[in-house]
Structure formats: C-alpha cells, structure tokens
Amino acid sequence: QVRLVESGGGLVQAGEPLTLSCSGYRDIPGIHMLAWHRQALGKQRELVASITGSDDTNYADSVKGRFTISRDNAKKTLVLQMNDLKPKDTAVYMCYVYSCARGRKYWGQGTQVTVSS
C-alpha cells in the first residue's frame, strides 16, 4: 500500500530556510506529476509547486523566486527547498503524486511549517 511521508517541517523565523522531503512513491507506476500543496488554518488548500515527468516546474506566484521543487530519481524523493520564509507561508504542506497508469491521486498526511515574525 502506498504511503507518502513528508518530513522536514518545523518552526522557523522569518527569513530562514527550510527543506521538505517526501518519500514513499517508489512503487507508483506512470507518475505524471509530483507536487507540494499547502493549507493554512481556515483557508483552502493551494498548489505551491509542481514538477512533471519531463521536469517542467510550476510555482504559485507567492513563492516564485523563493521556493524550488526538485526530485531525486535515484532515491525517489521529492524535495521542496524553501528560502526567505515569511509568516504567510505558515501552513501544513502536503506531498501529492498523480499516476497516469492508475488514474489516481495520492496524498501525504502533511507536515507543519510555522514561520514566526
């Protein structure tokens, strides 16, 4: 059974960096897209960054220039490097995988990122 696991969340001060990792998708066939979403308290979930099988990336306007999404194909790990964090980045960050072969989405449980001012 597939279980996506995020790690790397925590409490940081504004301006500091943080790196999130997601593993557990090694056995998912036909991955079309990997992504990070986030959901702040009382707000809707939003796409933060995505990367496709051909390594095309996409970012929310609010994180462009500060966040970088990448993946380690050997380790089957998805990474989100977050720089210059701001209090508005505070949210639960969730890993997302879409499999074309299975026609379904997979979600991790999420990891909390809290940025203090």
Secondary structure as the mmCIF struct_conf table of DSSP 4:
data_model
#
loop_
_struct_conf.conf_type_id
_struct_conf.id
_struct_conf.beg_label_comp_id
_struct_conf.beg_label_asym_id
_struct_conf.beg_label_seq_id
_struct_conf.end_label_comp_id
_struct_conf.end_label_asym_id
_struct_conf.end_label_seq_id
STRN STRN1 VAL A 5 SER A 7
STRN STRN2 GLY A 10 GLN A 13
TURN_TY1_P TURN_TY1_P1 ALA A 14 GLY A 15
STRN STRN3 LEU A 18 SER A 23
TURN_TY1_P TURN_TY1_P2 ARG A 26 ASP A 27
BEND BEND1 GLY A 30 GLY A 30
STRN STRN4 ILE A 31 GLN A 39
TURN_TY1_P TURN_TY1_P3 LEU A 41 GLY A 42
BEND BEND2 LYS A 43 LYS A 43
STRN STRN5 GLU A 46 THR A 52
TURN_TY1_P TURN_TY1_P4 GLY A 53 SER A 54
STRN STRN6 THR A 57 TYR A 59
TURN_TY1_P TURN_TY1_P5 ASP A 61 ARG A 66
STRN STRN7 PHE A 67 ASP A 72
TURN_TY1_P TURN_TY1_P6 ASN A 73 LYS A 76
STRN STRN8 THR A 77 MET A 82
BEND BEND3 ASP A 84 ASP A 84
HELX_RH_3T_P HELX_RH_3T_P1 PRO A 87 ASP A 89
STRN STRN9 ALA A 91 SER A 99
TURN_TY1_P TURN_TY1_P7 CYS A 100 GLY A 103
STRN STRN10 ARG A 104 TRP A 107
STRN STRN11 THR A 111 SER A 116
#
